[in-house]
């Protein structure tokens, strides 16, 4: 086992990795960070909320891919990409509203 430090949302995370899997784990961390950057505004969020958003965005991508039989979208399928982007934005808004409500209830 070895440790890999991932930079996600401007924050370092040290995670254990099987020997030989360091590059793969690093690439996965970059995917998560890219999702957060695409979402924008993650730097002001709590660590758990930031990672929740990234996980939900990635889960939505997996869901969409499974719905298409595991086939990735073609790069030139703009209407489909726009539909997915709207769905992700809607989900992010709902998650933000829920997180805000939970934070207010905990205060």
Steps between C-alpha positions, in 0.01 A plus 500: 500500500605854434346840552400739222421864561215628287419868452123532481328835516827663602536272801748213548370152581729212587358161400639149514569329171606149407853482368496568126160674514629845588458644149148363472397646837659832404303501171176431689578788734551727198158396366338602827688829504394571139135444595532747783669757277224459240244554775669823611491656842614188685771685692249659739332170584572269791719203420218246532258708293760559229573128472130417508442725197787338311375152583149587386625644172705188432211275602272688259750440219508129579120489513472669160759267351321192634170632361668503157628145543847606609567698185667839554353803329653602169700822527270677253171411673440856624123475567549189714790661686291810565216286634740321734654830609156638586424185699826532692434868568149417626639224722770733636236762581287244685805373689600854595149569629501177703848569640397852598188367672707242688755760606223730623333215689832409666566861608 
